[in-house]
Amino acid sequence: MYADTSYRKRMQQAPPADAPKDWKFSKWLDLDPSREPPLPVETKQCSCDDPVVGAAVKQFARQHPGIDIIGYDGISDNAQEIWNLCQAEGIRNIVIMGVHTNMCILGRPFGIRAMTKLGRNVVLVRDLTDAMYDPRQPPHVSHTRGTQMVIEHIESIGVRRSSPKTWSRSCPGRRIVNGWIHTHLVTDRG
């Protein structure tokens, strides 16, 4: 969908930047018990909360049509490309929103765990995220409460929070780096 757009090319053309020693941009970052307590919701079985779980299908191929990709925006699902742009542009502050909070938002190679380990200031827009959680699993709370518990977990490890209203007032027209469909990294020079 975005392969030939200027937004995709911008990410591909960012000058290469060296990663910190022993850093692997392709690696999912699992929970590190020395830095983070266990997640408050269980997802070991099926994390889908549909009453009848159907076959897995690819449901998304583009951003929501309500999200305008404009100006200096960039599109990537590649952590090295996102790092390259951050280094080239001096980006230190990253605002994250999207799904799923307890999966991609935390663990992808450009998610919260990675960006905080790389020394970035990260803010989670709590009203624009959702957890992958089935209330039939522990702690047996509603899906909404499960999402709130995951957000509280993320805030407990030092990630600040924001709301869409606050963010749009404080950062109008800032650059957006989209981490494919699931994770949206909205960046601001620091």
Secondary structure as UniProt FT lines:
FT   TURN            3..4
FT   HELIX           6..12
FT   TURN            21..22
FT   TURN            25..26
FT   TURN            33..35
FT   TURN            65..66
FT   TURN            71..72
FT   STRAND          74..76
FT   HELIX           79..89
FT   STRAND          91..99
FT   HELIX           101..105
FT   HELIX           106..107
FT   TURN            109..110
FT   HELIX           112..117
FT   TURN            118..119
FT   STRAND          121..130
FT   TURN            135..136
FT   TURN            138..139
FT   HELIX           143..156
FT   TURN            157..158
FT   STRAND          160..162
FT   HELIX           164..170
FT   TURN            172..173
FT   STRAND          176..179
FT   TURN            180..182
FT   STRAND          183..189
//
